[in-house]
Amino acid sequence: MDTVYDVVVCGGGVAGVSAALASARGGAKTLLIEKGYNLGGLATLGLIVIYLPLDDGDGVKMSSGICEELIKNAYKYGPKCGKPNGWLKSSEIPKVWQDENATSIEDRKGIRYLTQYNPASFMISMEELLLENGVKILYDAHLTDVVCDDKKVKEIVISTKKGPLKLSAKAFIDATGDADLCYFAGEKTIDDNTNRRTGWYYSYNGNTVALHQQTDPVYSEIPPTSRLYSGTDIEDISQNVIDGRKMILDHITKLNGGDFDKEYPIIIPSYHGLRVTRRLDTGFYFSENKHDRVWFNDAIGMIGNWKKDSHRYSIPYRSIKAVKNNNLFAAGRCVAASKSGSDLTRVIPSCAVTGEASGVAAAFIAKNGYEADIKTLQNELVRNGVLLNKTLFDKEE
């Protein structure tokens, strides 16, 4: 087996998939390692099956490139799984966003570019896309150690059925969701122990498949019978999974009065429900309020605010670049952000945006032996379809 690569991506969630795809397309020999047996993480195995908005709510698209490619690609294997509910009115891309050349900003205003997808279709389509682009995938690969030297990550160590295996590369990307690679590499990190209990699941009543989005309050006090969880403590992680299943059982029991011939769960999460665990600390903290409509001169992508309209954000390179190791990048919910900022960077489209940027940046280092200047990186991202538009912002930093 080959153990030497240009770029190694740790973590097969949406961020890791986007990073590996961008790296491979950038000409780098790329390896993606994933501790489980499917891609997507919370987005698929956790059944968080809503692709949150790619727009700002005012009719302006904020995110494209791989971010948009992934959801469109999933549709070829069937987008629908269950009846849409809540704020989601459709399990397809809204018509006004299907062909932007045929609509105006006014046509699109107030209609968010979001959709629901089938997790199985999403998993299969992502794996297929990576393999078509030459990405090597290793499943059941658990990161256990990192070897650093001369301000660089030299190797990572994974556990396998035959024992430890060392993998070397010219650049590395932490898309673990928990900043595991950054932590093992000696980078400063922020730990978050305020995770809530969740239990999204699908039920069937003999006629209809329904999605149930069970969660403790995210922005207010949790019930006195519940608790908070750390995402890096093994006992907390385990208890979060157990409590999430209990939440599902309690809900389905109340839903049908205990008659499980009437309605019963058919798909439950095979992943924990931890939203934010550990992330990179660069000394810069992307903030939901402080950085609304702020253009960063080192911007590597743009996002909207999935919770409310009329907000725009640029994501800076400084949020994905490690400090101690000059060939290490973070992607997805690992990126540097404040508590409020991480609520925006952790969601699926944002993970794809930072994933693509980290993949392009890592591939450049692998090919050239040095870090790309920001203009070179931005130009490459724009060529790949990433949206970067300074004129959409009111302030500059």
Salt bridges, closest charged atoms under 4 A:
ASP2 OD2 - LYS29 NZ 2.15
ASP6 OD1 - LYS170 NZ 3.60
ASP55 OD2 - ARG112 NE 3.11
ASP56 OD2 - ARG312 NE 2.70
ASP58 OD2 - ARG293 NH2 3.95
GLU68 OE1 - LYS61 NZ 2.84
GLU68 OE2 - LYS72 NZ 3.52
GLU69 OE2 - ARG25 NH2 2.68
GLU92 OE2 - LYS95 NZ 3.19
GLU100 OE2 - LYS61 NZ 2.50
GLU128 OE1 - LYS76 NZ 2.87
ASP140 OD1 - HIS142 NE2 3.52
ASP140 OD2 - LYS161 NZ 2.72
ASP178 OD1 - ARG333 NH2 3.14
ASP180 OD1 - ARG278 NH2 2.62
ASP192 OD2 - ARG279 NH1 3.83
ASP192 OD2 - LYS339 NZ 2.72
ASP216 OD1 - ARG197 NH2 2.93
ASP236 OD1 - ARG227 NH2 2.78
ASP250 OD2 - LYS246 NZ 3.08
ASP281 OD2 - LYS188 NZ 3.75
GLU288 OE1 - LYS307 NZ 2.98
GLU288 OE2 - LYS308 NZ 3.72
ASP292 OD2 - HIS311 ND1 2.73
ASP298 OD1 - ARG318 NH2 2.91
ASP309 OD1 - ARG112 NH1 2.90
ASP343 OD2 - LYS307 NZ 2.79
ASP343 OD1 - ARG346 NH2 2.86
GLU380 OE1 - ARG383 NH2 2.68
GLU396 OE1 - LYS390 NZ 3.28
GLU397 OE2 - ARG318 NH1 3.90
